[in-house]
Amino acid sequence: MAIFLTKESKVLVQGMTGAEGMKHTRRMLEAGTDVVGGVNPRKAGQSVDFDGRAVPVFGSVADGIAATGADVTVVFVPPPFAKAAVLEAVDAGIGLAVVITEGIPVHDAVVFQAYAGKSDTRIIGPNCPGLISPGQSNAGIIPADIATKPGRIGLVSKSGTLTYQLMYELREIGFSSAVGIGGDPVVGTTHIDCLAAFEADPDTELIVLIGEIGGDAEERAAAYIADHVTKPVVGYIAGFTAPEGKTMGHAGAIVSGSSGTAEAKKKALEAVGVRVGSTPSETARLVLDRIAVTA
């Protein structure tokens, strides 16, 4: 099984006709994703050829859903227009909106996250790599060639780069799904949402949680694990060497005093039984050790 995204998912791409949209639509198709259309009001009625597959362009998300039955949209729309694109997808009743766009103003993210919260639309992102269920579907920019094998690990991560590294290091075991939730201050799907989904997925045996400095998402995830997660969890926190009071990497990654430090997050997770690696490679070894024990 997989969480949020399966081989049955029908995917629209908002911004498909732009440079990034074209590049990653081709990669998604190569990974087996059922991309059923793009959305661009100025190019409605046209189609784009991707190595012999003609993908139609619709004038709106609603038109795309009506014509294809799409239930997922991947958003590559530039930051000034991303809010309107997400609101349009929510209004159209899309089930899952994967917002790849980086640099969306926090206020805009607050608006569309709150709007989606009153609907049945799940948002992943913004500023995220998307999600992949190896062997089934890939919605976003995660390189499919590092995750070709379905397996027993579920991964949730704030960091795109660390998502890729852990997937590469654990490629021989494989993943049920890997979800990059994004590192902006305001995101849709959280660590906790993914933990709950992986806990309910019978094919996920172990969960990898990747966090980073700033905020309290990892501490809240630790509290959730204590009360609701029975499967083993292995973690990694990026930012042990980050200087205090400096914004590092993602817009949400800032440390003030002892709040939001990697060490504080590590202690919170370890207090509820999560083994936390000091490096990504050590984290992968902890996963391999735990998988060997439970095999």
Salt bridges, closest charged atoms under 4 A:
GLU20 OE2 - LYS23 NZ 3.47
GLU20 OE1 - HIS24 NE2 3.40
ASP34 OD2 - LYS10 NZ 3.51
ASP34 OD1 - ARG53 NH2 3.16
ASP51 OD2 - ARG26 NE 3.26
ASP108 OD1 - HIS107 ND1 3.85
ASP193 OD2 - ARG122 NH1 3.96
GLU205 OE1 - ARG152 NH1 3.29
GLU212 OE2 - HIS250 ND1 2.73
ASP216 OD1 - ARG220 NE 2.98
GLU218 OE2 - LYS158 NZ 2.96
GLU218 OE1 - LYS265 NZ 2.53
GLU219 OE1 - LYS265 NZ 3.06
GLU270 OE2 - LYS266 NZ 2.90
